[in-house]
Amino acid sequence: MENRCLITEKFRLTKRVKETLHVVIDYWSELKKIDWIDIVTAYIPRYPFWKTPYIRGKKYERK
């Protein structure tokens, strides 16, 4: 069975600056054992697409 999940973690850029990182992964497993993972994308959530690191903002509209 193939699944996708979002992993979030805070990390420190400098002594004063912390950022949140989002990593989207696909994983495949049988019998409750993860057989492989694939990193789909990794990004730092930013306004206007994210109001906060955990709340989505506006959707991007193509013109």
KEKOL-158897 format. One record per residue: x, y, z of N, C-alpha, C in turn. Coordinates in steps of 0.05 Angstrom, whole numbers, padded with zeros to 5 digits, always signed. Layout:
N
XYZXYZXYZ;...
This chain:
63
+00017-00023+00000+00000+00000+00000+00018+00025+00000;+00011+00044-00017+00027+00069-00019+00012+00091-00004;+00026+00108+00011+00015+00129+00026+00032+00154+00023;+00021+00177+00031+00036+00202+00030+00031+00216+00057;+00052+00229+00067+00049+00244+00092+00066+00269+00092;+00059+00288+00109+00074+00313+00113+00088+00311+00140;+00114+00316+00140+00129+00317+00164+00138+00346+00168;+00134+00356+00192+00142+00383+00198+00162+00383+00222;+00181+00402+00220+00201+00404+00242+00212+00432+00242;+00218+00442+00266+00231+00468+00268+00261+00463+00269;+00276+00481+00256+00305+00480+00257+00316+00508+00260;+00341+00509+00269+00353+00534+00275+00372+00542+00252;+00367+00566+00240+00385+00577+00220+00409+00591+00233;+00403+00607+00253+00424+00621+00269+00416+00618+00298;+00431+00630+00316+00424+00629+00344+00397+00642+00350;+00389+00662+00334+00364+00676+00338+00341+00668+00319;+00347+00656+00297+00327+00650+00277+00320+00621+00275;+00294+00615+00280+00284+00588+00276+00265+00588+00253;+00265+00566+00237+00247+00563+00214+00233+00536+00217;+00210+00534+00203+00196+00509+00201+00200+00497+00173;+00205+00471+00172+00210+00457+00147+00187+00437+00144;+00175+00436+00120+00156+00416+00112+00169+00397+00092;+00166+00371+00097+00176+00351+00079+00153+00332+00073;+00146+00330+00047+00125+00311+00038+00139+00286+00028;+00130+00263+00039+00141+00238+00030+00119+00218+00022;+00126+00201+00002+00110+00178-00005+00124+00154+00009;+00108+00136+00019+00120+00111+00030+00103+00088+00023;+00115+00065+00021+00102+00041+00013+00109+00019+00033;+00089+00005+00041+00094-00016+00062+00076-00040+00058;+00086-00062+00068+00071-00087+00070+00075-00098+00098;+00054-00109+00109+00056-00121+00135+00067-00103+00157;+00058-00078+00157+00066-00058+00177+00096-00051+00178;+00110-00058+00157+00139-00051+00155+00142-00033+00131;+00155-00010+00135+00160+00009+00112+00182-00002+00095;+00175-00007+00069+00194-00018+00051+00211+00003+00037;+00199+00026+00030+00214+00048+00018+00200+00074+00023;+00216+00096+00022+00204+00123+00023+00216+00139+00000;+00201+00159-00009+00210+00177-00030+00203+00205-00022;+00223+00223-00021+00219+00250-00014+00207+00264-00039;+00183+00274-00036+00169+00287-00058+00177+00316-00061;+00177+00330-00038+00185+00358-00038+00192+00366-00009;+00208+00387-00007+00214+00399+00019+00214+00430+00016;+00202+00444+00034+00200+00473+00032+00196+00486+00059;+00201+00512+00060+00196+00528+00084+00169+00543+00078;+00148+00538+00094+00122+00550+00089+00124+00581+00092;+00113+00595+00072+00114+00625+00072+00087+00637+00064;+00083+00661+00074+00059+00677+00067+00061+00684+00037;+00040+00685+00021+00012+00683+00028+00001+00654+00026;+00017+00635+00019+00008+00607+00017+00003+00594+00044;+00017+00604+00064+00014+00595+00092+00011+00619+00110;-00011+00620+00126-00014+00642+00146+00005+00638+00169;+00008+00613+00178+00027+00605+00198+00040+00579+00187;+00060+00568+00200+00071+00543+00190+00051+00520+00189;+00029+00523+00203+00010+00501+00205-00018+00507+00194;-00023+00532+00185-00049+00540+00174-00045+00551+00146;-00058+00538+00127-00056+00546+00099-00068+00574+00094;-00056+00588+00075-00066+00614+00067-00080+00613+00040;-00075+00634+00024-00087+00636-00002-00076+00615-00021;-00094+00607-00040-00085+00589-00061-00074+00606-00084;-00054+00597-00097-00042+00611-00120-00060+00608-00144;-00066+00631-00157-00083+00631-00181-00066+00639-00205;-00066+00622-00225-00051+00628-00250-00068+00646-00267;-00055+00665-00281-00070+00684-00298-00063+00678-00327;
